[in-house]
Amino acid sequence: MTVKLDFEECLKDSPRFRASIELVEAEVSELETRLEKLLKLGNGLLESGRHYLAASRAFIVGICDLAHLGPPEPMMAECLDKFTQSLSHKLDSHAELLDATQHTLQQQIQTLVKEGLRGFREARRDFWRGAESLETALTHNAEVPRRRAQEAEEAGAALKVARAGYRGRALDYALQINVIEDKRKFDIMEFVLRLVEAQATHFQQGHEELSRLAQYRKELGGQLHRLVLNSAREKRDMEQRHVLLKQKELGREEPEPSLKEGPGGLVMEGHLFKRASNAFKTWSRRWFAIQSNQLVYQKKHKDPVTVVVDDLRLCTVKLCPDSERRFCFEVVSPSKSCLLQADSERLLQLWVSAVQSSIATAFSQARLDDSPQGPGQGSGHLAMGSAATLGSGGMSRGRDSGGVGHVAAQVQSVDGNAQCCDCREPAPEWASINLGVTLCIQCSGIHRSLGVHFSKVRSLTLDSWEPELVKLMCELGNVVMNQIYEARVEAMAVKKPGPSCSRQEKEAWIHAKYVEKRFLTKLPEVRGRRGGRGPPRGQPPVPPKPGTVRPQPGSFRPKPEPPSEDLGSLHPGALLFRAAGHPPSLPTMADALAHGADVNWVHGGQENATPLIQATAANSLLACEFLLQNGANVNQVDSHGRGPLHHATILGHTGLACLFLKRGADLGARDSEGRDPLTIAVETANADIVTLLRLAKMREVDAAQGQAGDETYLDIFRDFSLMASDNPEKLSRRSHDLHTL
């Protein structure tokens, strides 16, 4: 024990003792004030901690509620369940910490204030009373005169009693001071020790709780990383689709009706006005649909469907030119008639044609159901033929190379194209033009439901085909694309659906193959083109011969790229850019796009060139067409403000200039030097490109004035397209002759 006051000094009652007493009393008073403040702060801490616990438990309940929002997601439910349980255990540990803190405050600090300091105060009060009594006795003893012996004797006895009492109280007070001094140190240090031990226990329990989730957190982090990548890929696809739809739809004055092939035949959906059959003859706008050989409508999505015509085979459709309203037609059945109104003359014709086609499809389906061939054979051409006619708005097929039948035969003659790419049904008559594969009618309907950002479906027998698109289909084909999208099918032991499988099985397969891209392998190295026209896989491309590609002044000059053996480490966008160079490799470009390459990826080290500009520099009509079909921006410029049309004009690539003009290239776009493509074409004296640009400019002026124009524009562009696709050497020779004049 540390002695604060000496007992000898206490008995002497010296000034040093009295000064020590005053100093100790001041310290004890300050100690009492600070302990009471600490108790108040501790109670505030406990109250705040309990509020924090209550708010945290409510927060955890809110997190748990997220798991019950929307359709069940096992991964998210498991994640929230594990983490909320862990957080609840941590809160329980926090509650135990608060209880331990409260118990320590009460046992150490509060006990010191109430008991230790109370004893000190009582001893101090007795001491000062004894001191006052002693002072009084000393004063009285000193004042007694000599002649009063008895009174002096009594005063001396009283002084002796007072001195004894004072000394006893002084010794008790000194002892109490020494005890409270030691007790103060011990209690405060014990309080801090217990508080730190409670904190250590709390944090150790939290560490153990989180350590149990360490492996799960690591696995979840990997899953979240993959989800983020997939989400970024889906976001990019949605943005591309958004841009395409804005470019396609914003210029229209009316919405395009929804048209697709359904299980029951042709399906068409859209808004129509319907006249009520009551006495008021009011008109109401409803959502109509043709499905399962019925004409139905509904007001809201959740409303029950109202059937207008039970069986389309028992009705007819006719125009109503005598009606007070415009764009009206009537669907008449044996029991009733329904007067409908479209939003425009074009939509009126589409709806009438759709109803008529559906009636024909219903009769054809009924005959096939009764025929020995069975359902599903023969009717698809009629249904999808109507759909194609409606979707194209009656557009002429034009002068393609050899006619429609020749296109189907030419595409199907490619190795592997004689059967459907996804189910192997023979004689496919549909194709995905951005993937370069052939499809049966059922798989084409599934591809169409994926959206144009995944697959653009076209009929080999009903739609018009441009020569470069036919050549692109022959360059790719089912074998090449299946080597990409089905690379791991055998390794994963997945069974590919056959022609006789159900639509649901085919739909699941197509979704896994093209949307989830489940069977892709690692990124490729540059591969040669079909038929040995490129370098073998794994070898660097053969450099062009001197004089083969003659860059013009101001044109884009690709910088040297790394050898092909280093391509495995390239970003998909960089791989697409490299594969689009000279000589281009369409299989590698398709592989890069399958692995998520941005078709408009910008190469910062190559003057911000895009894969389309790279393909333009290589004078590859097929590579440019492939990129455009997969969403490449025909007007995206490089660091000099030049787009693909600028580069095609500078390099004298007439076929590419024709292609870009057909795909909507901006004629008025100017580069950093203020030159547009026409100015460049005039400066380079390229008569063919000048002709194309001026014709396109005249076409724009006619369209702005509302004039349809003549067929000369289409004929000239069609001739240039055929020449660029079938005889590109003629355009090269013409360009060379013009430059040497």
C-alpha positions in Angstrom: 0.0 0.0 0.0 1.3 3.5 -0.8 1.1 5.7 2.3 -0.3 9.1 1.3 -0.3 10.5 4.9 2.2 9.8 7.7 0.5 8.8 11.0 3.3 10.6 13.0 2.5 13.8 11.3 -1.2 13.1 12.0 -0.5 12.9 15.8 1.6 16.1 15.7 -1.2 17.9 13.8 1.5 20.0 12.1 0.8 22.5 9.3 2.2 20.0 6.8 -0.5 17.5 7.9 -3.2 20.1 7.5 -1.8 21.1 4.0 -1.7 17.4 3.0 -5.3 17.1 4.2 -6.5 20.0 2.1 -4.6 18.6 -1.0 -6.1 15.1 -0.6 -9.6 16.5 -0.1 -9.3 18.5 -3.4 -8.0 15.4 -5.3 -10.9 13.3 -3.9 -13.4 15.9 -4.8 -12.0 16.0 -8.4 -12.0 12.2 -8.5 -15.6 12.1 -7.4 -16.6 14.6 -10.2 -14.8 12.6 -12.8 -16.2 9.3 -11.7 -19.7 10.6 -11.8 -19.0 12.0 -15.4 -17.7 8.6 -16.4 -20.8 6.9 -15.1 -23.0 9.3 -17.1 -20.9 8.7 -20.2 -21.1 4.9 -19.7 -24.9 5.0 -19.3 -25.1 7.0 -22.6 -22.8 4.5 -24.3 -25.0 1.6 -23.1 -28.2 3.4 -24.3 -26.6 4.2 -27.7 -25.5 0.6 -28.0 -28.9 -0.7 -27.3 -30.4 1.7 -30.0 -27.7 0.5 -32.4 -28.6 -3.1 -31.7 -32.3 -2.4 -32.3 -31.6 -0.6 -35.5 -29.2 -3.3 -36.7 -31.8 -6.1 -36.1 -34.4 -4.1 -38.0 -31.8 -3.6 -40.8 -31.2 -7.4 -40.9 -34.9 -8.0 -41.1 -35.0 -5.6 -44.1 -32.2 -7.6 -45.8 -34.1 -10.8 -45.2 -37.2 -9.2 -46.9 -35.1 -8.7 -50.1 -34.9 -12.5 -50.5 -38.7 -12.8 -50.8 -39.0 -10.1 -53.5 -39.7 -11.4 -57.0 -39.1 -14.9 -58.3 -37.0 -17.1 -56.0 -33.3 -17.0 -56.6 -31.5 -19.8 -54.8 -28.1 -18.2 -55.0 -29.3 -14.9 -53.6 -31.5 -16.6 -50.9 -28.5 -18.7 -49.7 -26.2 -15.6 -49.6 -28.7 -13.5 -47.6 -29.5 -16.4 -45.2 -25.8 -17.1 -44.4 -24.9 -13.4 -44.0 -27.9 -12.4 -42.0 -27.3 -15.3 -39.6 -23.7 -14.3 -39.2 -24.7 -10.7 -38.6 -27.3 -11.8 -36.0 -24.6 -13.8 -34.2 -22.4 -10.7 -34.2 -25.2 -8.6 -32.8 -25.8 -11.2 -30.0 -22.1 -10.9 -29.2 -22.4 -7.1 -29.2 -25.3 -7.4 -26.7 -23.1 -9.5 -24.4 -20.4 -6.9 -24.7 -22.9 -4.2 -23.5 -24.0 -6.4 -20.6 -20.4 -6.9 -19.5 -19.7 -3.2 -19.8 -22.7 -2.4 -17.7 -21.8 -5.0 -15.0 -18.2 -3.6 -14.9 -19.4 -0.1 -14.5 -21.7 -1.0 -11.6 -19.3 -3.3 -9.9 -16.2 -1.1 -10.1 -17.0 2.6 -10.7 -20.4 2.8 -9.1 -19.3 0.9 -6.0 -16.3 3.1 -5.6 -18.5 6.2 -5.8 -21.2 5.0 -3.4 -19.2 3.0 -0.9 -15.5 4.1 -1.0 -16.1 7.8 -1.2 -19.0 7.6 1.2 -16.7 6.2 3.9 -14.2 9.0 3.1 -16.8 11.7 3.5 -17.9 10.3 6.9 -14.4 10.1 8.2 -13.7 13.7 6.9 -16.8 15.0 8.7 -15.8 13.3 12.0 -12.2 14.6 11.7 -13.2 18.2 11.3 -15.7 17.9 14.2 -12.9 16.6 16.4 -10.6 19.4 15.2 -13.2 21.9 16.0 -13.8 20.4 19.5 -10.0 20.4 20.1 -9.7 24.0 19.1 -12.5 24.9 21.4 -11.0 23.0 24.3 -7.5 24.5 23.8 -9.0 28.0 23.7 -11.0 27.5 26.9 -8.0 25.9 28.7 -5.9 28.9 27.8 -8.5 31.4 29.0 -8.9 29.9 32.6 -7.2 32.3 35.2 -4.7 31.0 37.8 -6.9 31.7 40.8 -9.5 29.3 39.6 -7.8 26.1 40.3 -10.9 23.9 40.0 -12.0 25.4 36.7 -8.4 25.0 35.4 -8.5 21.4 36.4 -11.8 20.8 34.6 -10.5 22.6 31.5 -7.4 20.4 31.5 -9.5 17.3 31.7 -11.8 18.4 28.9 -8.7 19.3 26.8 -7.3 15.8 27.4 -10.5 14.2 26.3 -10.8 16.5 23.2 -7.2 15.8 22.2 -7.7 12.0 22.5 -10.8 12.2 20.5 -9.2 14.3 17.8 -6.2 12.1 17.6 -8.4 9.0 17.1 -10.4 10.7 14.4 -7.3 12.0 12.7 -5.8 8.6 12.6 -9.1 7.2 11.2 -9.2 9.9 8.6 -5.5 9.3 7.6 -6.2 5.6 7.3 -9.3 6.3 5.2 -7.3 8.6 2.9 -4.6 6.0 2.4 -7.2 3.3 1.7 -9.2 5.4 -0.8 -6.0 6.3 -2.6 -5.1 2.6 -3.2 -8.7 1.6 -3.8 -8.9 4.3 -6.5 -6.0 2.8 -8.5 -7.1 -0.8 -8.1 -10.7 -0.3 -9.0 -10.0 1.9 -12.1 -7.4 -0.5 -13.5 -9.6 -3.5 -12.8 -12.5 -1.7 -14.6 -10.4 -1.0 -17.7 -9.0 -4.6 -17.6 -12.5 -6.1 -17.6 -13.7 -3.7 -20.2 -10.8 -4.7 -22.6 -11.3 -8.4 -21.9 -15.0 -8.0 -22.8 -14.0 -6.2 -26.0 -11.4 -8.9 -26.8 -14.0 -11.6 -26.3 -16.5 -9.7 -28.6 -14.0 -9.3 -31.4 -12.7 -12.8 -31.2 -16.2 -14.2 -31.5 -16.8 -11.9 -34.5 -13.5 -13.1 -36.1 -14.4 -16.8 -35.5 -17.9 -16.1 -37.0 -16.6 -14.5 -40.1 -13.8 -17.1 -40.5 -16.5 -19.8 -40.8 -17.7 -17.9 -43.9 -14.3 -17.3 -45.4 -14.5 -20.1 -48.0 -18.1 -19.2 -48.9 -17.2 -15.5 -49.2 -14.3 -16.5 -51.6 -16.6 -18.6 -53.7 -19.3 -16.0 -53.7 -16.8 -13.4 -54.8 -15.9 -15.5 -57.8 -19.5 -16.0 -58.7 -20.2 -12.3 -58.4 -17.3 -11.5 -60.7 -18.7 -13.8 -63.3 -22.2 -12.3 -62.8 -20.7 -8.8 -63.2 -19.0 -9.9 -66.5 -22.3 -11.4 -67.7 -24.2 -8.4 -66.7 -21.7 -6.1 -68.5 -22.1 -8.3 -71.6 -25.9 -8.2 -71.4 -25.8 -4.4 -70.7 -23.7 -3.9 -73.8 -26.1 -6.1 -75.9 -29.0 -4.1 -74.5 -27.3 -0.8 -75.3 -26.6 -2.0 -78.9 -30.1 -3.2 -79.3 -31.3 0.1 -77.8 -29.3 2.1 -80.4 -30.5 -0.1 -83.2 -34.1 0.2 -82.1 -33.8 4.0 -81.8 -32.3 4.3 -85.2 -35.0 2.0 -86.6 -38.1 3.1 -84.7 -37.8 6.8 -83.8 -38.2 7.8 -87.4 -41.5 5.9 -87.8 -44.8 7.7 -87.3 -46.5 4.5 -86.1 -45.6 1.4 -84.1 -44.6 -1.7 -86.0 -47.0 -4.6 -85.2 -45.5 -7.6 -83.5 -45.2 -10.5 -85.9 -43.8 -14.0 -85.2 -44.5 -17.7 -85.6 -46.3 -19.3 -82.7 -47.2 -22.9 -81.9 -50.7 -22.5 -83.5 -49.5 -20.7 -86.6 -49.0 -17.1 -87.5 -49.2 -14.6 -84.6 -49.7 -10.9 -85.0 -50.3 -8.4 -82.2 -51.0 -4.7 -82.1 -53.5 -2.0 -81.1 -56.8 -1.6 -83.0 -59.9 0.5 -82.3 -63.0 -1.7 -81.9 -66.6 -0.5 -82.3 -68.9 -1.7 -79.6 -72.0 -3.6 -80.6 -74.3 -1.7 -78.3 -76.6 1.1 -79.2 -74.0 3.9 -78.6 -71.5 2.4 -81.1 -68.5 3.7 -79.0 -65.0 3.0 -80.1 -62.4 1.6 -77.7 -58.7 0.9 -78.3 -57.7 -2.6 -77.4 -54.7 -4.9 -77.8 -55.6 -7.5 -80.5 -53.8 -10.7 -81.4 -54.1 -13.5 -83.9 -53.2 -16.8 -82.2 -54.2 -20.4 -82.3 -56.6 -19.7 -85.3 -58.5 -17.2 -83.2 -58.8 -13.4 -83.1 -58.7 -12.2 -79.5 -58.2 -8.9 -77.6 -57.7 -7.6 -74.1 -57.5 -4.2 -72.4 -54.7 -4.9 -69.9 -52.2 -7.7 -69.7 -53.9 -9.2 -66.6 -57.4 -9.0 -68.0 -58.9 -12.2 -69.4 -58.7 -12.6 -73.2 -61.9 -11.9 -75.1 -62.4 -14.1 -78.2 -63.8 -12.2 -81.2 -63.6 -15.1 -83.6 -63.5 -18.7 -82.3 -62.3 -20.2 -85.6 -60.8 -18.2 -88.4 -61.8 -20.8 -91.0 -65.5 -19.7 -90.5 -64.9 -16.0 -91.1 -63.9 -13.6 -93.8 -62.3 -10.1 -93.7 -63.2 -7.1 -95.9 -62.4 -3.4 -96.1 -65.0 -0.8 -95.2 -64.5 2.2 -97.5 -68.0 3.5 -96.7 -67.3 3.8 -93.0 -67.2 7.3 -91.5 -63.8 6.5 -90.0 -60.7 5.9 -92.0 -58.6 2.7 -92.1 -61.5 0.4 -91.1 -62.1 -3.3 -91.9 -64.6 -5.8 -90.8 -64.2 -9.4 -89.6 -67.4 -11.3 -90.4 -68.3 -14.7 -88.9 -71.6 -16.7 -89.2 -72.7 -15.4 -85.8 -71.5 -11.8 -85.7 -69.3 -9.2 -87.2 -66.7 -6.9 -85.7 -65.7 -3.5 -87.1 -62.1 -2.6 -86.4 -59.9 0.4 -87.2 -56.1 0.6 -87.7 -53.9 3.6 -87.2 -52.8 4.0 -90.8 -53.4 2.7 -94.3 -50.2 0.5 -94.1 -51.3 -1.0 -90.8 -54.7 -1.6 -92.3 -53.2 -3.6 -95.2 -51.0 -5.5 -92.8 -53.9 -6.5 -90.6 -56.1 -7.5 -93.5 -53.3 -9.6 -95.0 -52.5 -11.1 -91.6 -56.1 -12.2 -91.1 -56.3 -13.6 -94.6 -53.0 -15.5 -94.2 -54.1 -16.9 -90.9 -57.3 -18.1 -92.5 -55.3 -19.8 -95.2 -52.9 -21.2 -92.6 -55.8 -22.6 -90.6 -57.2 -24.4 -93.6 -53.8 -25.7 -94.6 -53.1 -26.9 -91.1 -56.4 -28.7 -91.0 -55.7 -30.5 -94.3 -52.2 -31.5 -93.1 -53.6 -32.9 -89.8 -55.9 -35.2 -91.9 -53.1 -36.1 -94.4 -50.8 -39.2 -94.1 -47.8 -36.8 -93.8 -49.0 -35.7 -90.4 -48.8 -32.3 -88.8 -45.7 -30.1 -89.0 -44.9 -30.8 -92.8 -45.7 -28.3 -95.5 -47.6 -25.7 -93.5 -44.6 -23.9 -92.3 -43.8 -22.4 -95.7 -47.2 -20.7 -95.9 -47.2 -19.3 -92.4 -43.7 -18.1 -92.5 -44.1 -16.9 -96.0 -46.9 -14.6 -94.9 -44.8 -13.4 -92.0 -41.9 -12.6 -94.3 -44.2 -10.8 -96.8 -45.8 -8.7 -94.0 -42.4 -8.0 -92.3 -41.0 -6.7 -95.6 -44.1 -4.7 -96.5 -44.3 -6.3 -99.9 -40.7 -5.4 -100.9 -39.5 -6.7 -104.2 -36.8 -9.3 -104.1 -34.8 -7.6 -106.7 -32.2 -9.0 -109.1 -30.1 -11.3 -106.9 -27.5 -13.6 -108.3 -29.5 -16.3 -110.1 -32.8 -15.9 -108.3 -34.1 -17.1 -104.9 -33.8 -20.8 -105.7 -30.2 -20.3 -106.6 -29.5 -18.5 -103.3 -30.9 -21.5 -101.3 -29.0 -24.0 -103.4 -25.8 -22.0 -103.1 -26.0 -21.6 -99.3 -27.0 -25.2 -98.7 -24.1 -26.4 -100.9 -21.6 -25.3 -98.2 -20.3 -28.1 -96.1 -22.7 -28.7 -93.2 -25.3 -26.3 -94.4 -27.6 -29.0 -95.8 -29.0 -29.5 -92.4 -30.1 -27.2 -89.6 -27.2 -25.9 -87.5 -29.0 -26.5 -84.2 -31.2 -29.7 -84.7 -29.8 -31.2 -87.9 -33.1 -31.3 -89.7 -32.4 -31.7 -93.5 -33.0 -29.0 -96.1 -33.2 -25.9 -93.9 -34.8 -22.9 -95.7 -34.0 -20.2 -93.1 -30.7 -18.6 -92.1 -29.2 -16.3 -89.4 -27.4 -13.7 -91.4 -25.3 -12.3 -88.6 -24.2 -15.8 -87.4 -23.9 -17.2 -90.9 -25.8 -20.5 -90.3 -28.8 -22.2 -91.8 -31.9 -23.1 -89.7 -35.1 -25.1 -90.0 -38.4 -23.3 -89.6 -38.8 -24.2 -85.9 -35.3 -23.2 -84.9 -35.6 -20.0 -86.9 -38.7 -19.1 -84.8 -36.7 -19.7 -81.7 -33.8 -17.6 -83.0 -36.2 -14.8 -83.9 -37.5 -14.8 -80.3 -34.0 -14.2 -79.0 -33.9 -10.8 -80.6 -31.9 -9.3 -83.4 -29.0 -8.6 -81.1 -28.4 -12.3 -80.9 -29.7 -13.6 -84.3 -31.1 -11.9 -87.4 -33.3 -14.5 -89.2 -34.0 -14.4 -93.0 -35.7 -16.8 -95.3 -33.6 -18.4 -98.1 -36.6 -18.8 -100.3 -38.9 -15.8 -99.5 -36.6 -12.8 -98.8 -34.3 -10.8 -100.9 -30.6 -11.5 -100.7 -27.8 -9.1 -101.6 -24.7 -10.7 -103.3 -22.3 -9.8 -100.5 -24.6 -11.4 -97.9 -24.8 -14.6 -99.9 -21.1 -14.7 -100.2 -20.8 -14.1 -96.4 -23.1 -17.1 -95.7 -21.0 -19.3 -97.9 -17.8 -18.1 -96.2 -19.0 -19.0 -92.7 -21.5 -21.9 -92.5 -22.6 -24.3 -89.9 -19.4 -26.2 -89.5 -17.3 -23.1 -88.7 -19.8 -21.6 -86.3 -20.4 -24.9 -84.5 -16.7 -25.3 -83.9 -17.0 -22.0 -82.0 -20.4 -22.3 -80.2 -20.3 -26.1 -79.7 -16.5 -26.4 -78.9 -17.0 -28.1 -75.5 -20.2 -30.1 -76.2 -18.3 -33.4 -76.4 -16.1 -32.6 -73.3 -19.2 -31.7 -71.3 -21.1 -34.8 -72.5 -24.1 -32.7 -73.6 -26.6 -34.2 -76.0 -27.5 -32.1 -79.0 -31.3 -32.1 -79.9 -32.4 -33.9 -83.1 -35.1 -33.1 -85.6 -37.7 -35.1 -83.7 -37.1 -33.3 -80.3 -39.7 -31.1 -78.8 -39.7 -27.3 -79.3 -38.9 -26.9 -75.6 -35.7 -29.0 -75.9 -34.6 -27.1 -79.0 -35.3 -23.8 -77.3 -33.3 -24.7 -74.2 -30.4 -25.8 -76.4 -30.4 -22.6 -78.5 -30.6 -20.4 -75.4 -27.7 -22.2 -73.8 -25.7 -22.1 -77.0 -26.1 -18.5 -78.1 -27.4 -16.6 -75.1 -25.6 -18.3 -72.2 -22.7 -19.3 -74.5 -22.2 -22.3 -72.3 -20.1 -24.4 -74.8 -17.5 -21.8 -75.8 -13.8 -22.6 -75.2 -10.9 -20.3 -74.6 -10.1 -17.4 -77.0 -8.8 -18.5 -80.4 -5.8 -17.7 -82.4 -6.0 -16.4 -85.9 -7.4 -19.0 -88.2 -7.4 -19.0 -92.0 -10.4 -18.7 -94.2 -12.3 -21.6 -95.7 -10.6 -23.7 -98.4 -7.0 -22.9 -97.4 -7.2 -19.3 -98.5 -5.5 -18.2 -95.2 -2.6 -19.3 -93.1 -2.9 -22.5 -91.0 -4.2 -22.3 -87.4 -1.5 -21.2 -85.0 0.8 -19.6 -87.7 1.2 -15.9 -88.4 -0.7 -14.6 -91.4 1.3 -14.3 -94.7 2.2 -10.6 -95.2 0.8 -9.0 -98.3 3.0 -8.8 -101.4 4.6 -5.4 -102.2 2.2 -3.3 -104.1 -0.9 -5.3 -103.2 -2.2 -2.7 -100.8 -1.2 0.9 -101.7 -2.3 3.3 -98.9 -3.2 6.7 -100.2 -2.1 9.9 -98.6 -4.2 10.5 -95.4 -5.5 6.9 -95.3 -5.4 4.7 -92.2 -2.2 2.7 -92.0 -2.4 -0.2 -89.5 0.7 -0.5 -87.2 2.5 -3.8 -86.8 0.6 -6.2 -84.5 2.0 -8.9 -82.3 2.5 -12.3 -83.8 -0.3 -14.8 -83.7 1.2 -16.9 -81.0 0.7 -14.0 -78.6 -3.0 -13.6 -79.5 -4.2 -15.8 -76.7 -3.6 -12.9 -74.2 -5.4 -10.3 -76.3 -8.6 -8.7 -75.2 -11.6 -9.9 -77.3 -12.0 -6.5 -78.8 -8.3 -6.4 -79.7 -8.6 -9.9 -81.2 -11.5 -8.8 -83.3 -9.5 -5.8 -84.5 -6.5 -8.0 -85.3 -8.6 -10.6 -87.1 -10.3 -7.8 -89.2 -6.9 -6.8 -90.6 -5.1 -8.0 -93.7 -5.8 -10.8 -94.4 -9.1 -10.9 -92.5 -10.1 -14.1 -90.7 -13.9 -14.4 -90.4 -13.9 -17.5 -88.1 -11.6 -15.7 -85.7 -13.8 -12.6 -85.9 -16.8 -14.7 -85.1 -15.0 -16.4 -82.3 -14.0 -13.0 -80.8 -17.6 -11.7 -81.0 -18.8 -14.9 -79.3 -16.4 -14.3 -76.4 -17.9 -10.8 -75.9 -15.9 -8.5 -78.1 -17.3 -5.1 -78.7 -17.9 -4.8 -82.4 -17.2 -1.0 -82.1 -14.0 -1.5 -80.0 -11.6 1.4 -80.4 -7.8 0.8 -80.7 -6.1 3.7 -79.0 -2.8 2.8 -80.4 -4.1 2.8 -84.0 -5.5 6.3 -84.2 -8.8 5.2 -82.4 -9.6 2.9 -85.4 -12.4 0.4 -85.1 -12.5 -3.2 -86.5 -14.7 -1.8 -89.3 -12.0 0.7 -90.3 -9.4 -2.0 -90.0 -11.4 -4.2 -92.4 -11.8 -1.2 -94.7 -8.1 -0.8 -94.8 -7.8 -4.5 -95.7 -10.4 -3.9 -98.5 -12.4 -6.9 -97.3 -16.0 -6.7 -98.4 -17.0 -9.8 -96.4 -15.3 -8.7 -93.1 -17.1 -5.3 -93.4 -20.5 -7.0 -94.1 -20.0 -9.4 -91.2 -19.2 -6.5 -88.8 -22.2 -4.4 -90.0 -24.5 -7.4 -89.7 -23.3 -7.7 -86.1 -24.1 -4.1 -85.2 -21.0 -2.2 -86.2 -21.5 1.6 -86.4 -21.0 2.7 -90.0 -20.4 6.3 -88.9 -18.0 5.8 -86.0 -14.8 7.9 -86.7 -11.2 7.7 -85.8 -9.0 10.3 -84.1 -8.9 12.2 -87.4 -12.7 12.4 -87.7 -12.7 9.9 -90.6 -15.3 7.1 -90.7 -15.3 4.0 -92.8 -16.7 5.9 -95.8 -13.9 8.4 -95.6 -11.3 5.6 -95.6 -13.0 3.7 -98.4 -13.0 6.9 -100.5 -9.4 7.7 -99.7 -8.2 4.2 -100.6 -10.4 4.0 -103.7 -12.4 0.9 -102.5 -15.5 1.4 -104.5 -17.3 -1.8 -103.4 -16.9 -0.8 -99.8 -18.1 2.7 -100.4 -21.2 1.2 -102.1 -21.7 -1.1 -99.1 -21.4 1.8 -96.5 -23.8 4.0 -98.5 -26.4 1.2 -98.5 -25.9 0.8 -94.7 -26.7 4.4 -94.0 -23.2 6.1 -93.9 -23.4 9.9 -93.3 -22.7 11.7 -96.6 -22.1 15.1 -94.9 -19.6 13.8 -92.2 -16.4 15.9 -92.3 -13.0 14.9 -91.0 -10.6 17.0 -88.9 -9.5 18.8 -92.1 -13.1 19.7 -93.0 -13.4 17.3 -96.0 -16.4 15.2 -96.7 -16.3 11.9 -98.7 -17.4 13.6 -101.9 -14.7 16.2 -101.6 -12.1 13.5 -101.2 -13.5 11.5 -104.1 -13.3 14.6 -106.4 -9.7 15.3 -105.2 -8.6 11.7 -105.9 -10.6 11.7 -109.3 -12.4 8.5 -108.5 -15.4 8.7 -110.9 -17.1 5.6 -109.6 -17.2 6.8 -106.0 -18.2 10.3 -107.1 -21.1 8.8 -109.0 -22.2 6.7 -106.0 -22.0 9.7 -103.6 -23.9 12.0 -105.9 -26.6 9.5 -106.5 -26.9 8.9 -102.7 -27.1 12.7 -102.2 -29.8 13.0 -104.8 -31.7 10.1 -103.1 -31.5 12.0 -99.8 -32.9 15.1 -101.3 -35.8 13.2 -103.0 -36.6 11.5 -99.7 -36.6 14.9 -97.9 -39.0 16.3 -100.4 -41.3 13.2 -100.1 -40.5 11.9 -103.6 -40.1 8.2 -104.2 -37.5 8.6 -107.0 -36.9 6.1 -109.8 -35.3 2.7 -110.0 -32.0 4.0 -111.5 -30.5 4.5 -108.0 -31.3 0.9 -107.0 -30.1 -0.5 -110.3 -26.7 1.3 -110.2 -26.1 0.3 -106.6 -27.1 -3.3 -107.3 -24.7 -3.4 -110.2 -21.8 -2.1 -108.1 -22.7 -4.6 -105.3 -22.7 -7.5 -107.8 -19.4 -6.3 -109.2 -17.8 -5.9 -105.8 -19.0 -9.4 -104.7 -18.5 -11.4 -107.9 -15.8 -9.5 -109.8 -13.9 -7.2 -107.5 -10.9 -7.1 -109.8 -13.0 -5.1 -112.3 -13.5 -2.3 -109.7 -9.8 -2.5 -108.8 -8.8 -2.2 -112.4 -11.2 0.7 -113.0 -9.8 2.5 -109.9 -6.2 1.8 -111.1 -7.0 3.1 -114.6 -8.5 6.3 -113.1 -5.5 7.0 -111.0 -3.1 6.5 -113.9 -5.0 8.8 -116.2 
